[in-house]
């Protein structure tokens, strides 16, 4: 069982890496390999997922309230608008990753969570993010989000369960390659995280209930709080700085991280 210090660090790592395009799995594997820390356990995974989900819900609370009102209004016969259509786009884009999770979830967890896989995907999808960012930098205006665009971003998200890919990274990359602007790509990626994190958290809660293991509620509460605060600050800072610095700093970071992971694997 992890101690308080380990829990705080892991919760901060989860909060930072959940929404930045740098892969949470690539970072969470390092403490156990380098420092010999024990596995954080299923209950702690649930707690930090609750924290990051709370962060994105809080940050986009006004958008979500407006989207919900427009969507329910459209169901009642009101004209569809951008907000009500966005709800449908998010639902459609979530379906591919749900199917992949049901079909290949166990295989990913047991066969692909290895250092060479994580290092390789961290590098390759980091370089692809760089290509997408360079293309976005040359475009004067991004194209608007449409149904086909949302579906293609959802198909890209379907490979996110592979460790090292980064869910936010691959969805932002896909959106940029499809012609969307940086801010619009990041916003859709973060909103798309809501059903994904909620679904993954629900499955983990179900597994935890079946395991009937003892729970340290104080440690879990602290993990949820730390990951939530870190994730909220991370989202706010990322969106504020995105247009100014672009995504290339994260590309360079991923290349460096991949080199570290390859080094750990070889040694």
Order of alpha helices (4+ residues) and beta strands (2+ residues): alpha-alpha-alpha-alpha-alpha-alpha-alpha-alpha-alpha-alpha-alpha
